Amino acid sequence: MDDSNLADLARSKPAEYEGHLGLFLDFATDKRYRHVPDPYHGNSDGFELVLDLVEDAAAGLLLAIEKRHF
């Protein structure tokens, strides 16, 4: 999902919705990336990067859920 998808969701969400609406990498500690890059347009290092970013964001999301901070 990218900013365009996020904007579409923000426009279509119910007015009373108070939950979190954001990007997965918002939960990552590595803030160099806002979007998960497409690894198919590079070499094998791209897949390692995606895995690292997803693992980082997943850990951050779990921590946020545990703290109810999202």
Contacts in CASP RR format, 6 or more apart in sequence:
PFRMAT RR
TARGET T0000
AUTHOR 0000-0000-0000
METHOD contacts of the structure
MODEL  1
MDDSNLADLARSKPAEYEGHLGLFLDFATDKRYRHVPDPYHGNSDGFELV
LDLVEDAAAGLLLAIEKRHF
1 23 0 8 1.000
1 24 0 8 1.000
1 35 0 8 1.000
2 23 0 8 1.000
2 35 0 8 1.000
3 23 0 8 1.000
3 34 0 8 1.000
3 35 0 8 1.000
6 21 0 8 1.000
6 22 0 8 1.000
6 23 0 8 1.000
9 21 0 8 1.000
10 21 0 8 1.000
13 21 0 8 1.000
19 70 0 8 1.000
20 70 0 8 1.000
23 34 0 8 1.000
23 35 0 8 1.000
24 36 0 8 1.000
24 54 0 8 1.000
24 57 0 8 1.000
24 61 0 8 1.000
25 33 0 8 1.000
25 34 0 8 1.000
25 35 0 8 1.000
25 36 0 8 1.000
25 53 0 8 1.000
25 57 0 8 1.000
26 57 0 8 1.000
27 57 0 8 1.000
27 58 0 8 1.000
27 60 0 8 1.000
27 61 0 8 1.000
27 63 0 8 1.000
27 64 0 8 1.000
27 70 0 8 1.000
28 53 0 8 1.000
28 56 0 8 1.000
28 57 0 8 1.000
28 60 0 8 1.000
29 56 0 8 1.000
29 60 0 8 1.000
30 52 0 8 1.000
30 53 0 8 1.000
30 56 0 8 1.000
33 53 0 8 1.000
36 50 0 8 1.000
36 53 0 8 1.000
36 54 0 8 1.000
37 46 0 8 1.000
37 49 0 8 1.000
37 50 0 8 1.000
37 53 0 8 1.000
39 46 0 8 1.000
39 47 0 8 1.000
39 49 0 8 1.000
39 50 0 8 1.000
61 70 0 8 1.000
63 69 0 8 1.000
64 70 0 8 1.000
END
